[in-house]
């Protein structure tokens, strides 16, 4: 039985979005004080994951091209 020299990979990007929410809202994650003039601000954060499709590499020559394609998929 021959060993397979192929491998699969996918690319994943994790991004945390942060937005300011009104102070009177009960749902916020962090309260930050910038300085005495600006005062306190409430921030809400959400994390999202963006994935490419799985790619199969059959030889080392394809690797660079497949990585580029995978990266473009995630950025879309």
HTML snippet that shows the backbone in 3Dmol.js (N, CA, C, O; Angstrom):
<script src="https://3Dmol.org/build/3Dmol-min.js"></script>
<div id="view" style="width:600px;height:400px;position:relative"></div>
<script>
const pdb = `
ATOM      1  N   UNK A   1       0.840  -1.178   0.000  1.00  0.00           N
ATOM      2  CA  UNK A   1       0.000   0.000   0.000  1.00  0.00           C
ATOM      3  C   UNK A   1       0.891   1.250   0.000  1.00  0.00           C
ATOM      4  O   UNK A   1       1.792   1.373   0.830  1.00  0.00           O
ATOM      5  N   UNK A   2       0.638   2.165  -0.926  1.00  0.00           N
ATOM      6  CA  UNK A   2       1.430   3.385  -1.031  1.00  0.00           C
ATOM      7  C   UNK A   2       0.895   4.455  -0.094  1.00  0.00           C
ATOM      8  O   UNK A   2      -0.307   4.562   0.147  1.00  0.00           O
ATOM      9  N   UNK A   3       1.823   5.238   0.424  1.00  0.00           N
ATOM     10  CA  UNK A   3       1.446   6.371   1.264  1.00  0.00           C
ATOM     11  C   UNK A   3       0.983   7.513   0.379  1.00  0.00           C
ATOM     12  O   UNK A   3       1.606   7.814  -0.640  1.00  0.00           O
ATOM     13  N   UNK A   4      -0.112   8.148   0.769  1.00  0.00           N
ATOM     14  CA  UNK A   4      -0.602   9.304   0.012  1.00  0.00           C
ATOM     15  C   UNK A   4       0.249  10.518   0.352  1.00  0.00           C
ATOM     16  O   UNK A   4       0.552  10.763   1.520  1.00  0.00           O
ATOM     17  N   UNK A   5       0.632  11.272  -0.663  1.00  0.00           N
ATOM     18  CA  UNK A   5       1.436  12.462  -0.442  1.00  0.00           C
ATOM     19  C   UNK A   5       0.606  13.730  -0.627  1.00  0.00           C
ATOM     20  O   UNK A   5       1.153  14.829  -0.720  1.00  0.00           O
ATOM     21  N   UNK A   6      -0.700  13.574  -0.679  1.00  0.00           N
ATOM     22  CA  UNK A   6      -1.602  14.707  -0.798  1.00  0.00           C
ATOM     23  C   UNK A   6      -1.972  15.205   0.602  1.00  0.00           C
ATOM     24  O   UNK A   6      -1.931  14.450   1.574  1.00  0.00           O
ATOM     25  N   UNK A   7      -2.326  16.465   0.683  1.00  0.00           N
ATOM     26  CA  UNK A   7      -2.879  16.949   1.940  1.00  0.00           C
ATOM     27  C   UNK A   7      -3.911  18.024   1.659  1.00  0.00           C
ATOM     28  O   UNK A   7      -3.878  18.690   0.624  1.00  0.00           O
ATOM     29  N   UNK A   8      -4.836  18.180   2.610  1.00  0.00           N
ATOM     30  CA  UNK A   8      -5.892  19.177   2.488  1.00  0.00           C
ATOM     31  C   UNK A   8      -5.654  20.276   3.512  1.00  0.00           C
ATOM     32  O   UNK A   8      -5.094  20.047   4.584  1.00  0.00           O
ATOM     33  N   UNK A   9      -6.095  21.475   3.151  1.00  0.00           N
ATOM     34  CA  UNK A   9      -6.015  22.585   4.101  1.00  0.00           C
ATOM     35  C   UNK A   9      -7.143  23.554   3.798  1.00  0.00           C
ATOM     36  O   UNK A   9      -7.729  23.539   2.716  1.00  0.00           O
ATOM     37  N   UNK A  10      -7.428  24.384   4.764  1.00  0.00           N
ATOM     38  CA  UNK A  10      -8.305  25.515   4.545  1.00  0.00           C
ATOM     39  C   UNK A  10      -7.790  26.670   5.379  1.00  0.00           C
ATOM     40  O   UNK A  10      -7.071  26.474   6.359  1.00  0.00           O
ATOM     41  N   UNK A  11      -8.159  27.860   4.986  1.00  0.00           N
ATOM     42  CA  UNK A  11      -7.686  29.056   5.678  1.00  0.00           C
ATOM     43  C   UNK A  11      -8.829  29.614   6.507  1.00  0.00           C
ATOM     44  O   UNK A  11      -9.983  29.593   6.081  1.00  0.00           O
ATOM     45  N   UNK A  12      -8.505  30.113   7.690  1.00  0.00           N
ATOM     46  CA  UNK A  12      -9.498  30.664   8.604  1.00  0.00           C
ATOM     47  C   UNK A  12      -9.023  32.024   9.092  1.00  0.00           C
ATOM     48  O   UNK A  12      -7.864  32.190   9.471  1.00  0.00           O
ATOM     49  N   UNK A  13      -9.933  32.998   9.077  1.00  0.00           N
ATOM     50  CA  UNK A  13      -9.609  34.324   9.600  1.00  0.00           C
ATOM     51  C   UNK A  13     -10.601  34.642  10.705  1.00  0.00           C
ATOM     52  O   UNK A  13     -11.811  34.518  10.520  1.00  0.00           O
ATOM     53  N   UNK A  14     -10.086  35.048  11.848  1.00  0.00           N
ATOM     54  CA  UNK A  14     -10.914  35.403  12.993  1.00  0.00           C
ATOM     55  C   UNK A  14     -10.817  36.916  13.186  1.00  0.00           C
ATOM     56  O   UNK A  14      -9.723  37.461  13.335  1.00  0.00           O
ATOM     57  N   UNK A  15     -11.973  37.588  13.181  1.00  0.00           N
ATOM     58  CA  UNK A  15     -12.005  39.043  13.322  1.00  0.00           C
ATOM     59  C   UNK A  15     -12.934  39.406  14.468  1.00  0.00           C
ATOM     60  O   UNK A  15     -14.026  38.850  14.591  1.00  0.00           O
ATOM     61  N   UNK A  16     -12.502  40.335  15.303  1.00  0.00           N
ATOM     62  CA  UNK A  16     -13.346  40.854  16.368  1.00  0.00           C
ATOM     63  C   UNK A  16     -13.780  42.261  15.989  1.00  0.00           C
ATOM     64  O   UNK A  16     -12.957  43.156  15.799  1.00  0.00           O
ATOM     65  N   UNK A  17     -15.103  42.436  15.882  1.00  0.00           N
ATOM     66  CA  UNK A  17     -15.691  43.733  15.580  1.00  0.00           C
ATOM     67  C   UNK A  17     -16.060  44.411  16.890  1.00  0.00           C
ATOM     68  O   UNK A  17     -16.598  43.771  17.793  1.00  0.00           O
ATOM     69  N   UNK A  18     -15.775  45.698  16.997  1.00  0.00           N
ATOM     70  CA  UNK A  18     -16.090  46.453  18.210  1.00  0.00           C
ATOM     71  C   UNK A  18     -16.893  47.676  17.808  1.00  0.00           C
ATOM     72  O   UNK A  18     -16.529  48.397  16.879  1.00  0.00           O
ATOM     73  N   UNK A  19     -18.002  47.903  18.529  1.00  0.00           N
ATOM     74  CA  UNK A  19     -18.790  49.102  18.265  1.00  0.00           C
ATOM     75  C   UNK A  19     -19.204  49.734  19.585  1.00  0.00           C
ATOM     76  O   UNK A  19     -19.322  49.063  20.610  1.00  0.00           O
ATOM     77  N   UNK A  20     -19.418  51.024  19.532  1.00  0.00           N
ATOM     78  CA  UNK A  20     -19.853  51.758  20.710  1.00  0.00           C
ATOM     79  C   UNK A  20     -21.368  51.627  20.827  1.00  0.00           C
ATOM     80  O   UNK A  20     -22.080  51.729  19.828  1.00  0.00           O
ATOM     81  N   UNK A  21     -21.859  51.403  22.034  1.00  0.00           N
ATOM     82  CA  UNK A  21     -23.292  51.304  22.293  1.00  0.00           C
ATOM     83  C   UNK A  21     -23.675  52.355  23.327  1.00  0.00           C
ATOM     84  O   UNK A  21     -22.831  52.770  24.121  1.00  0.00           O
ATOM     85  N   UNK A  22     -24.931  52.792  23.331  1.00  0.00           N
ATOM     86  CA  UNK A  22     -25.359  53.781  24.321  1.00  0.00           C
ATOM     87  C   UNK A  22     -25.165  53.263  25.742  1.00  0.00           C
ATOM     88  O   UNK A  22     -25.334  52.072  26.007  1.00  0.00           O
ATOM     89  N   UNK A  23     -24.822  54.135  26.621  1.00  0.00           N
ATOM     90  CA  UNK A  23     -24.551  53.769  28.010  1.00  0.00           C
ATOM     91  C   UNK A  23     -25.763  53.185  28.703  1.00  0.00           C
ATOM     92  O   UNK A  23     -25.617  52.340  29.586  1.00  0.00           O
ATOM     93  N   UNK A  24     -26.963  53.615  28.323  1.00  0.00           N
ATOM     94  CA  UNK A  24     -28.163  53.138  29.000  1.00  0.00           C
ATOM     95  C   UNK A  24     -28.581  51.732  28.556  1.00  0.00           C
ATOM     96  O   UNK A  24     -29.471  51.137  29.163  1.00  0.00           O
ATOM     97  N   UNK A  25     -27.943  51.189  27.496  1.00  0.00           N
ATOM     98  CA  UNK A  25     -28.230  49.808  27.098  1.00  0.00           C
ATOM     99  C   UNK A  25     -27.629  48.856  28.118  1.00  0.00           C
ATOM    100  O   UNK A  25     -26.537  49.089  28.637  1.00  0.00           O
ATOM    101  N   UNK A  26     -28.349  47.790  28.398  1.00  0.00           N
ATOM    102  CA  UNK A  26     -27.872  46.827  29.401  1.00  0.00           C
ATOM    103  C   UNK A  26     -26.818  45.881  28.829  1.00  0.00           C
ATOM    104  O   UNK A  26     -26.045  45.274  29.570  1.00  0.00           O
ATOM    105  N   UNK A  27     -26.800  45.766  27.497  1.00  0.00           N
ATOM    106  CA  UNK A  27     -25.897  44.791  26.875  1.00  0.00           C
ATOM    107  C   UNK A  27     -24.641  45.478  26.341  1.00  0.00           C
ATOM    108  O   UNK A  27     -24.671  46.078  25.266  1.00  0.00           O
ATOM    109  N   UNK A  28     -23.564  45.393  27.071  1.00  0.00           N
ATOM    110  CA  UNK A  28     -22.270  45.825  26.562  1.00  0.00           C
ATOM    111  C   UNK A  28     -21.199  44.992  27.238  1.00  0.00           C
ATOM    112  O   UNK A  28     -21.391  44.480  28.341  1.00  0.00           O
ATOM    113  N   UNK A  29     -20.075  44.864  26.564  1.00  0.00           N
ATOM    114  CA  UNK A  29     -19.017  43.978  27.037  1.00  0.00           C
ATOM    115  C   UNK A  29     -17.967  44.699  27.870  1.00  0.00           C
ATOM    116  O   UNK A  29     -17.471  44.157  28.858  1.00  0.00           O
ATOM    117  N   UNK A  30     -17.630  45.918  27.472  1.00  0.00           N
ATOM    118  CA  UNK A  30     -16.525  46.637  28.106  1.00  0.00           C
ATOM    119  C   UNK A  30     -16.923  48.089  28.307  1.00  0.00           C
ATOM    120  O   UNK A  30     -17.600  48.677  27.463  1.00  0.00           O
ATOM    121  N   UNK A  31     -16.506  48.662  29.420  1.00  0.00           N
ATOM    122  CA  UNK A  31     -16.682  50.095  29.644  1.00  0.00           C
ATOM    123  C   UNK A  31     -15.287  50.707  29.703  1.00  0.00           C
ATOM    124  O   UNK A  31     -14.448  50.291  30.503  1.00  0.00           O
ATOM    125  N   UNK A  32     -15.050  51.692  28.852  1.00  0.00           N
ATOM    126  CA  UNK A  32     -13.715  52.275  28.722  1.00  0.00           C
ATOM    127  C   UNK A  32     -13.800  53.767  29.003  1.00  0.00           C
ATOM    128  O   UNK A  32     -14.712  54.447  28.533  1.00  0.00           O
ATOM    129  N   UNK A  33     -12.845  54.267  29.769  1.00  0.00           N
ATOM    130  CA  UNK A  33     -12.767  55.704  29.995  1.00  0.00           C
ATOM    131  C   UNK A  33     -11.563  56.229  29.237  1.00  0.00           C
ATOM    132  O   UNK A  33     -10.425  55.863  29.529  1.00  0.00           O
ATOM    133  N   UNK A  34     -11.824  57.100  28.250  1.00  0.00           N
ATOM    134  CA  UNK A  34     -10.746  57.632  27.428  1.00  0.00           C
ATOM    135  C   UNK A  34     -10.001  58.732  28.173  1.00  0.00           C
ATOM    136  O   UNK A  34      -8.775  58.685  28.281  1.00  0.00           O
ATOM    137  N   UNK A  35     -10.718  59.710  28.682  1.00  0.00           N
ATOM    138  CA  UNK A  35     -10.134  60.759  29.518  1.00  0.00           C
ATOM    139  C   UNK A  35     -11.274  61.519  30.197  1.00  0.00           C
ATOM    140  O   UNK A  35     -12.440  61.177  30.002  1.00  0.00           O
ATOM    141  N   UNK A  36     -10.956  62.540  30.987  1.00  0.00           N
ATOM    142  CA  UNK A  36     -11.983  63.265  31.726  1.00  0.00           C
ATOM    143  C   UNK A  36     -12.924  64.045  30.824  1.00  0.00           C
ATOM    144  O   UNK A  36     -14.090  64.232  31.173  1.00  0.00           O
ATOM    145  N   UNK A  37     -12.454  64.501  29.685  1.00  0.00           N
ATOM    146  CA  UNK A  37     -13.285  65.295  28.782  1.00  0.00           C
ATOM    147  C   UNK A  37     -14.278  64.410  28.029  1.00  0.00           C
ATOM    148  O   UNK A  37     -15.470  64.714  27.980  1.00  0.00           O
ATOM    149  N   UNK A  38     -13.791  63.329  27.450  1.00  0.00           N
ATOM    150  CA  UNK A  38     -14.650  62.441  26.660  1.00  0.00           C
ATOM    151  C   UNK A  38     -15.541  61.602  27.569  1.00  0.00           C
ATOM    152  O   UNK A  38     -16.704  61.367  27.240  1.00  0.00           O
ATOM    153  N   UNK A  39     -15.023  61.150  28.693  1.00  0.00           N
ATOM    154  CA  UNK A  39     -15.805  60.337  29.621  1.00  0.00           C
ATOM    155  C   UNK A  39     -15.787  58.862  29.276  1.00  0.00           C
ATOM    156  O   UNK A  39     -14.932  58.390  28.527  1.00  0.00           O
ATOM    157  N   UNK A  40     -16.754  58.137  29.842  1.00  0.00           N
ATOM    158  CA  UNK A  40     -16.806  56.685  29.660  1.00  0.00           C
ATOM    159  C   UNK A  40     -17.637  56.316  28.442  1.00  0.00           C
ATOM    160  O   UNK A  40     -18.623  56.972  28.105  1.00  0.00           O
ATOM    161  N   UNK A  41     -17.205  55.248  27.798  1.00  0.00           N
ATOM    162  CA  UNK A  41     -17.916  54.721  26.636  1.00  0.00           C
ATOM    163  C   UNK A  41     -18.104  53.227  26.826  1.00  0.00           C
ATOM    164  O   UNK A  41     -17.231  52.547  27.367  1.00  0.00           O
ATOM    165  N   UNK A  42     -19.250  52.715  26.377  1.00  0.00           N
ATOM    166  CA  UNK A  42     -19.538  51.289  26.461  1.00  0.00           C
ATOM    167  C   UNK A  42     -19.311  50.666  25.088  1.00  0.00           C
ATOM    168  O   UNK A  42     -19.769  51.185  24.071  1.00  0.00           O
ATOM    169  N   UNK A  43     -18.605  49.557  25.079  1.00  0.00           N
ATOM    170  CA  UNK A  43     -18.266  48.900  23.827  1.00  0.00           C
ATOM    171  C   UNK A  43     -18.826  47.484  23.805  1.00  0.00           C
ATOM    172  O   UNK A  43     -18.784  46.769  24.806  1.00  0.00           O
ATOM    173  N   UNK A  44     -19.348  47.096  22.658  1.00  0.00           N
ATOM    174  CA  UNK A  44     -19.825  45.735  22.444  1.00  0.00           C
ATOM    175  C   UNK A  44     -18.921  45.088  21.417  1.00  0.00           C
ATOM    176  O   UNK A  44     -18.553  45.723  20.428  1.00  0.00           O
ATOM    177  N   UNK A  45     -18.558  43.840  21.635  1.00  0.00           N
ATOM    178  CA  UNK A  45     -17.692  43.165  20.664  1.00  0.00           C
ATOM    179  C   UNK A  45     -18.291  41.841  20.227  1.00  0.00           C
ATOM    180  O   UNK A  45     -18.895  41.111  21.013  1.00  0.00           O
ATOM    181  N   UNK A  46     -18.105  41.558  18.953  1.00  0.00           N
ATOM    182  CA  UNK A  46     -18.555  40.312  18.335  1.00  0.00           C
ATOM    183  C   UNK A  46     -17.387  39.734  17.551  1.00  0.00           C
ATOM    184  O   UNK A  46     -16.638  40.468  16.907  1.00  0.00           O
ATOM    185  N   UNK A  47     -17.236  38.422  17.607  1.00  0.00           N
ATOM    186  CA  UNK A  47     -16.169  37.749  16.876  1.00  0.00           C
ATOM    187  C   UNK A  47     -16.783  36.931  15.745  1.00  0.00           C
ATOM    188  O   UNK A  47     -17.775  36.230  15.943  1.00  0.00           O
ATOM    189  N   UNK A  48     -16.191  37.024  14.573  1.00  0.00           N
ATOM    190  CA  UNK A  48     -16.660  36.281  13.403  1.00  0.00           C
ATOM    191  C   UNK A  48     -15.505  35.486  12.817  1.00  0.00           C
ATOM    192  O   UNK A  48     -14.345  35.889  12.905  1.00  0.00           O
ATOM    193  N   UNK A  49     -15.841  34.355  12.221  1.00  0.00           N
ATOM    194  CA  UNK A  49     -14.849  33.492  11.573  1.00  0.00           C
ATOM    195  C   UNK A  49     -15.185  33.402  10.090  1.00  0.00           C
ATOM    196  O   UNK A  49     -16.338  33.179   9.722  1.00  0.00           O
ATOM    197  N   UNK A  50     -14.183  33.573   9.249  1.00  0.00           N
ATOM    198  CA  UNK A  50     -14.340  33.473   7.808  1.00  0.00           C
ATOM    199  C   UNK A  50     -13.427  32.362   7.312  1.00  0.00           C
ATOM    200  O   UNK A  50     -12.228  32.372   7.589  1.00  0.00           O
ATOM    201  N   UNK A  51     -13.993  31.396   6.574  1.00  0.00           N
ATOM    202  CA  UNK A  51     -13.239  30.223   6.116  1.00  0.00           C
ATOM    203  C   UNK A  51     -13.207  30.137   4.605  1.00  0.00           C
ATOM    204  O   UNK A  51     -14.138  30.560   3.919  1.00  0.00           O
ATOM    205  N   UNK A  52     -12.124  29.585   4.102  1.00  0.00           N
ATOM    206  CA  UNK A  52     -12.068  29.247   2.685  1.00  0.00           C
ATOM    207  C   UNK A  52     -12.604  27.827   2.522  1.00  0.00           C
ATOM    208  O   UNK A  52     -12.853  27.129   3.505  1.00  0.00           O
ATOM    209  N   UNK A  53     -12.778  27.412   1.273  1.00  0.00           N
ATOM    210  CA  UNK A  53     -13.128  26.017   1.014  1.00  0.00           C
ATOM    211  C   UNK A  53     -11.868  25.174   1.189  1.00  0.00           C
ATOM    212  O   UNK A  53     -10.753  25.679   1.055  1.00  0.00           O
ATOM    213  N   UNK A  54     -12.048  23.896   1.487  1.00  0.00           N
ATOM    214  CA  UNK A  54     -10.903  22.999   1.629  1.00  0.00           C
ATOM    215  C   UNK A  54     -10.210  22.822   0.282  1.00  0.00           C
ATOM    216  O   UNK A  54     -10.863  22.648  -0.746  1.00  0.00           O
ATOM    217  N   UNK A  55      -8.901  22.868   0.300  1.00  0.00           N
ATOM    218  CA  UNK A  55      -8.086  22.695  -0.911  1.00  0.00           C
ATOM    219  C   UNK A  55      -7.233  21.434  -0.740  1.00  0.00           C
ATOM    220  O   UNK A  55      -6.765  21.132   0.358  1.00  0.00           O
ATOM    221  N   UNK A  56      -7.041  20.716  -1.829  1.00  0.00           N
ATOM    222  CA  UNK A  56      -6.183  19.535  -1.822  1.00  0.00           C
ATOM    223  C   UNK A  56      -4.922  19.840  -2.618  1.00  0.00           C
ATOM    224  O   UNK A  56      -4.983  20.288  -3.763  1.00  0.00           O
ATOM    225  N   UNK A  57      -3.793  19.590  -1.997  1.00  0.00           N
ATOM    226  CA  UNK A  57      -2.495  19.799  -2.644  1.00  0.00           C
ATOM    227  C   UNK A  57      -1.952  18.432  -3.057  1.00  0.00           C
ATOM    228  O   UNK A  57      -1.802  17.528  -2.235  1.00  0.00           O
ATOM    229  N   UNK A  58      -1.663  18.307  -4.352  1.00  0.00           N
ATOM    230  CA  UNK A  58      -1.127  17.037  -4.846  1.00  0.00           C
ATOM    231  C   UNK A  58       0.375  17.096  -5.079  1.00  0.00           C
ATOM    232  O   UNK A  58       1.059  16.074  -5.042  1.00  0.00           O
ATOM    233  N   UNK A  59       0.886  18.311  -5.323  1.00  0.00           N
ATOM    234  CA  UNK A  59       2.340  18.452  -5.436  1.00  0.00           C
ATOM    235  C   UNK A  59       2.727  19.844  -4.950  1.00  0.00           C
ATOM    236  O   UNK A  59       1.894  20.749  -4.889  1.00  0.00           O
ATOM    237  N   UNK A  60       3.971  19.997  -4.613  1.00  0.00           N
ATOM    238  CA  UNK A  60       4.473  21.237  -4.008  1.00  0.00           C
ATOM    239  C   UNK A  60       4.341  22.436  -4.942  1.00  0.00           C
ATOM    240  O   UNK A  60       4.282  23.575  -4.480  1.00  0.00           O
ATOM    241  N   UNK A  61       4.293  22.194  -6.231  1.00  0.00           N
ATOM    242  CA  UNK A  61       4.176  23.281  -7.210  1.00  0.00           C
ATOM    243  C   UNK A  61       2.820  23.978  -7.077  1.00  0.00           C
ATOM    244  O   UNK A  61       2.731  25.188  -7.284  1.00  0.00           O
ATOM    245  N   UNK A  62       1.769  23.236  -6.735  1.00  0.00           N
ATOM    246  CA  UNK A  62       0.423  23.797  -6.585  1.00  0.00           C
ATOM    247  C   UNK A  62       0.252  24.614  -5.311  1.00  0.00           C
ATOM    248  O   UNK A  62      -0.678  25.415  -5.213  1.00  0.00           O
ATOM    249  N   UNK A  63       1.120  24.428  -4.349  1.00  0.00           N
ATOM    250  CA  UNK A  63       0.926  25.018  -3.023  1.00  0.00           C
ATOM    251  C   UNK A  63       0.784  26.535  -3.065  1.00  0.00           C
ATOM    252  O   UNK A  63      -0.162  27.075  -2.493  1.00  0.00           O
ATOM    253  N   UNK A  64       1.677  27.213  -3.712  1.00  0.00           N
ATOM    254  CA  UNK A  64       1.642  28.671  -3.750  1.00  0.00           C
ATOM    255  C   UNK A  64       0.353  29.181  -4.394  1.00  0.00           C
ATOM    256  O   UNK A  64      -0.275  30.111  -3.886  1.00  0.00           O
ATOM    257  N   UNK A  65      -0.029  28.584  -5.487  1.00  0.00           N
ATOM    258  CA  UNK A  65      -1.245  28.993  -6.197  1.00  0.00           C
ATOM    259  C   UNK A  65      -2.484  28.725  -5.342  1.00  0.00           C
ATOM    260  O   UNK A  65      -3.372  29.574  -5.268  1.00  0.00           O
ATOM    261  N   UNK A  66      -2.556  27.572  -4.705  1.00  0.00           N
ATOM    262  CA  UNK A  66      -3.716  27.234  -3.883  1.00  0.00           C
ATOM    263  C   UNK A  66      -3.808  28.129  -2.641  1.00  0.00           C
ATOM    264  O   UNK A  66      -4.906  28.483  -2.212  1.00  0.00           O
ATOM    265  N   UNK A  67      -2.670  28.489  -2.071  1.00  0.00           N
ATOM    266  CA  UNK A  67      -2.677  29.408  -0.937  1.00  0.00           C
ATOM    267  C   UNK A  67      -3.221  30.774  -1.340  1.00  0.00           C
ATOM    268  O   UNK A  67      -3.978  31.393  -0.593  1.00  0.00           O
ATOM    269  N   UNK A  68      -2.834  31.234  -2.513  1.00  0.00           N
ATOM    270  CA  UNK A  68      -3.312  32.526  -3.016  1.00  0.00           C
ATOM    271  C   UNK A  68      -4.826  32.488  -3.239  1.00  0.00           C
ATOM    272  O   UNK A  68      -5.531  33.428  -2.872  1.00  0.00           O
ATOM    273  N   UNK A  69      -5.325  31.410  -3.837  1.00  0.00           N
ATOM    274  CA  UNK A  69      -6.759  31.260  -4.078  1.00  0.00           C
ATOM    275  C   UNK A  69      -7.524  31.205  -2.754  1.00  0.00           C
ATOM    276  O   UNK A  69      -8.567  31.841  -2.599  1.00  0.00           O
ATOM    277  N   UNK A  70      -7.004  30.453  -1.828  1.00  0.00           N
ATOM    278  CA  UNK A  70      -7.627  30.323  -0.509  1.00  0.00           C
ATOM    279  C   UNK A  70      -7.710  31.677   0.193  1.00  0.00           C
ATOM    280  O   UNK A  70      -8.739  32.024   0.771  1.00  0.00           O
ATOM    281  N   UNK A  71      -6.632  32.424   0.138  1.00  0.00           N
ATOM    282  CA  UNK A  71      -6.586  33.746   0.770  1.00  0.00           C
ATOM    283  C   UNK A  71      -7.628  34.681   0.157  1.00  0.00           C
ATOM    284  O   UNK A  71      -8.300  35.416   0.881  1.00  0.00           O
ATOM    285  N   UNK A  72      -7.765  34.660  -1.161  1.00  0.00           N
ATOM    286  CA  UNK A  72      -8.755  35.491  -1.843  1.00  0.00           C
ATOM    287  C   UNK A  72     -10.179  35.117  -1.447  1.00  0.00           C
ATOM    288  O   UNK A  72     -11.026  35.997  -1.299  1.00  0.00           O
ATOM    289  N   UNK A  73     -10.456  33.817  -1.272  1.00  0.00           N
ATOM    290  CA  UNK A  73     -11.780  33.361  -0.854  1.00  0.00           C
ATOM    291  C   UNK A  73     -12.154  33.922   0.521  1.00  0.00           C
ATOM    292  O   UNK A  73     -13.281  34.369   0.733  1.00  0.00           O
ATOM    293  N   UNK A  74     -11.219  33.892   1.425  1.00  0.00           N
ATOM    294  CA  UNK A  74     -11.478  34.390   2.786  1.00  0.00           C
ATOM    295  C   UNK A  74     -11.745  35.892   2.767  1.00  0.00           C
ATOM    296  O   UNK A  74     -12.644  36.377   3.455  1.00  0.00           O
ATOM    297  N   UNK A  75     -10.975  36.613   1.992  1.00  0.00           N
ATOM    298  CA  UNK A  75     -11.141  38.068   1.940  1.00  0.00           C
ATOM    299  C   UNK A  75     -12.459  38.493   1.284  1.00  0.00           C
ATOM    300  O   UNK A  75     -12.960  39.581   1.566  1.00  0.00           O
ATOM    301  N   UNK A  76     -13.021  37.657   0.419  1.00  0.00           N
ATOM    302  CA  UNK A  76     -14.314  37.974  -0.201  1.00  0.00           C
ATOM    303  C   UNK A  76     -15.369  37.955   0.864  1.00  0.00           C
ATOM    304  O   UNK A  76     -16.542  38.195   0.576  1.00  0.00           O
TER     305      UNK A  76
END
`;
const viewer = $3Dmol.createViewer("view");
viewer.addModel(pdb, "pdb");
viewer.setStyle({}, {cartoon: {color: "spectrum"}});
viewer.zoomTo();
viewer.render();
</script>
